Amino acid sequence: MNAESTTTTTTETADTKPAHVLVTPKAADAILRQLAKRGTPEAALRLGIKGGGCSGFSYVIEFHDGEPRARDRVFEFAATDGTKVRVVIDPKSLVYLAGLELDWTQTLMQQGFKFNNPNEKTSCGCGHSFTV
């Protein structure tokens, strides 16, 4: 874990269970930018997994408008300016994403979210799918 991630405020709004994922401040800033660009600052980011890809599972990341589903876990994280962003995860995906750190990377060659998942045993060469 990097020094930035230790300063991230994480609280769950769904219940009092401890948080199972971490979103770094860089990733929270990226989420905030994308929601503002989309014109839906009240929306959330949905994280999940689906079967497929060359290694078995693929990550899913999409916008979530409206209220979370009844069984979703809702996490709040603070961007560097203190603005809260919400991340929702369905219970089946949370089994495979527990302990996940979502980070944002930006280089000359690429930019995007980076999934640092301690449950990954192997991943494919393209980096889009994994096994547990």
Buried (B, 14 or more C-beta within 10 A) or exposed (E): EEEEBEEBEBEBEBEEEEBBBBBBBBBBBBBBEBBEEEEEEEBBBBBBBEEEBEBBBBBEBEEBEEEBEEEBBBBBBBBEEEBEBBBBBBEEBBEBBBEBBBBBEEEEEEEEBBBBBEBBEEBBEEEBBBBE
